[in-house]
Amino acid sequence: MPQAGFLGTAVTWSADVTLLLEIGMGMGLLAGASLARAKCYRAHAVCQSMIVLLNVGLIAMTMIPSLRHQVIPKLPRKIAKPYYAFATAHATLGGIAELGGLYILLSAGTKWLPEKIRITRYKFWMRGVLILWWLVLLLGIATYWHWNVPRS
């Protein structure tokens, strides 16, 4: 049986840890953006890359299984209910944000992509993905809330 959570809800310990890690990663992305503004580009690249890659692991280990077991079987029939709507929006936009982060990482940090498909307007794409990431984080918090906090 999974260990009970520590944030006062009826979820597992891993769900609480995932929530706090995601909030921490959101703060880390803001710190990484500050590093870029301070022209500390190497530290910025390391910070943002580590967060994007850590998030791949969290998505694979916690979010995809949860989505597959709790949400997908009920779609599209129950999409209007907040429980499913928040989770579906979070998953859809989160997938786009994560793919955007991976694309930026590959485009800016490696030579693996052909030059003609690499981005050139880094600030535009990085800021856009950062804004999307924070929207997804807020949707994730809303999803956690709707799934786990009892209503009176």
Secondary structure, DSSP 8 states (H G I E B T S, - for coil): ---B-SSSSSSBHHHHHHHHHHHHHHHHHHHHHHHHHTT-HHHHHHHHHHHHHHHHHHIIIIIHHHIIIIIGGGTTTTTTSHHHHHHHHHHHHHHHHHHHHHHHHHHHH-S-S-GGGS-S-HHHHHHHHHHHHHHHHHHHHHHHHHHHS---
